[in-house]
Amino acid sequence: MNRFWLRISSFFLLLLFLVLAGLGFSVAKLVENSYKDMVERQLLHDADMVVKSVGGSLFSDAPHLQERIREWYGGWDVRVTIIDKNGKVLADSSEDPEKMENHRNRPEIRAIFDDKKEYGMALHRSQTLGYKMMYVARPVYDENGETKAAVRTAISLKEIGKVVDQLWLNLAIAMGIAFLFSGIIGIAMARGITRPVEEITRVAKTLVKKDYSQRVAIRTKGELKELSDAMNLLAESLQSQMEEIYENQQRLSGILNNMASGVMLTDLNHRIVLVNPAMENMIGIKAKDLIGKFHIAAGKSFGLSQLINRSLTEGKSIHEEVHVYFPKERILDVYIAPHVNIHGEKKGVITVLHDITNIRRLEKMRSEFVANVSHELKTPVTSLIGFTETLLDGAMYDEEVAKKFLKIIHDESVRLNRLISDILLISKVEQEGLPLKLEEIDMVSVIEECVDTVQEELTKKQLQLSMPEREEVRFEADRDRLKQIILNLVSNAIMYTPPGGKIRIDAADRGEEVHFVIEDTGIGIAKKDIPRIFERFYRVDKARSRNSGGTGLGLAIVKHLVESHHGKIHVESEPGVGSKFTIVFPKKQNRIG
């Protein structure tokens, strides 16, 4: 962790480094530039001397030019080169011109011939000597004033490099010594200034970490001494208060986090202050996305915001029941009450939500079930009582009448027994789930068995039945439950198809699935009724279904049995045209669990 004194010392040393580095760099650049300017002037002077000494012999005595240049300037530190306007080296004081490449594109030469300058200067690496040099070129004019050649002088820059390197070495030594002494002095001063502050900071940090046993112990005087005493008093006071607060907070937090009811606290500015996990679940929004936001963010989907506004405005408690459709459909019991502090001042409102969905659903299911069962049982029971009383009143002595009434009593008893059996079956399927005896079966053979069972009814109504081709369609299912599904659908098709109508049954292998289809030319189902035909006791044609012995539970049982096989059922129908039921079964059942 960076200490305060260390930061002060580091800042001082960094500032010193920047000053020395800037000064050293400036001095080095000044020396380097001055040296280069001096060398450039000297090279210009040397080039002018060469131009004057060569003079007209450059053009009149060209074959002996190399010998003269080597003789006159071969011992100089300065290299002399004469280049014609095509870039060919005519003479050089250090190298054989014949071995040297064309110099036309050298920057100092282009400045003479292309830019028509009085002189050209460039710094670049010598291709011949292999190190960096400074080049200066002067034009050579003929008697007509035209530039015919250039005299170039050059010198190595190694010397300036040595000077600059030595300067940097001296600066580094000086900076090191300055850093050493300045660092020692700066650190000592910083430590003396910041040690009391660090001690107070250390104790303050322990207070933040809820460690109230530490105290400030410094011998300084003045304002820092007063500050340390105040810090010690604060630590003692906080120690006792925080213990009490922490205990109460833990108790309240445990209650809120484990409540089944949703709790939300809203302040007077209409902003959310607190949300417990149950409330998150009920409204489908995380607490981190709600805290600090306006309460409309939590209840805009079901009017909770309006209720909170009412409570904040009127200062009264509100108790209502609301329906929620996001993130899923729920029925919530909402209780909103004013939130006041220990002084009785209003600070906001507390909202409590109880999820009573299951309670209301069970109440509705119980009510509907009792009503439906009572209604369905009423007809056969009334018939049984009525015909029994008639027999007791003397009809039993009329053999023909007695036989007729007894048959009716028998039929109603059978219907009553079927109704009770269906009620028990669907209750078992819905509440406990129905165990399946899975085996690989041929659907076509099961269809044939079911058709044999209802053949008499088909003949009686003169219905035309088309069957699937005799090709096996094998898949995994419970044979008895599959027969129950098919018989229910075939019986419905017979029941709702007028005499002379048609019924088509088909089964097909679709790779990983098996499709079963039953289609009739019956009365059909209205579009508004299709979503409800799988409800218990729901009948499209109530009179026809009841008169034919239907219980109103057949399609509900079919749907549950299909789903127990992990299948799906789909209905297409049009009134006056007919209905088509399609069931899709997976070929293999998941046996896990």
Protein Blocks (a to p, Z undefined) as FASTA:
>chain_A
ZZfklmmmmmmmmmmmmmmmmmmmmmmmmmmmmmmmmmmmmmmmmmmmmmmmnmmmlmmm
mmlmmmmmmmmmmmpmbdcddddfkopafbdfkbcfklpccfklgmklmmmmmnopabdc
dddddfknopacdddddddddfkopafbdcdddddfklmmmmmmmmmmmmmmmmmmmmmm
mmmmmmmmmmmmmmmmmmmmmmmmmmmnopakbccddfbehjllmmmmmmmmmmmmmmmm
mmmmmmmmmmmmmmmmmpcbdcddddfkopafbdcfklmmmnopafklmgopafklmmmm
nommmmmmmmmmnopacddddddfbfbdcdddddddddddfkopafbdcdddddfklmmm
mmmmmmmmmmmmmmmmmmmmmmmmmmmmmmmnommmmmklmmmmmmmmmmmmmmmmmmmm
mmmmmmmmmmnopadddddddfklmmmmmmmmmmmmmmmnopacdddddddddddddfkl
mmmmmmmmmmmmmmmpcehiacddddddehjaccdddddfbebpafklmmmmmpghiafb
lmlmmmnopahlmmmmmmmmmmmnopacdddddehkbccddddddfbdcfeZZ
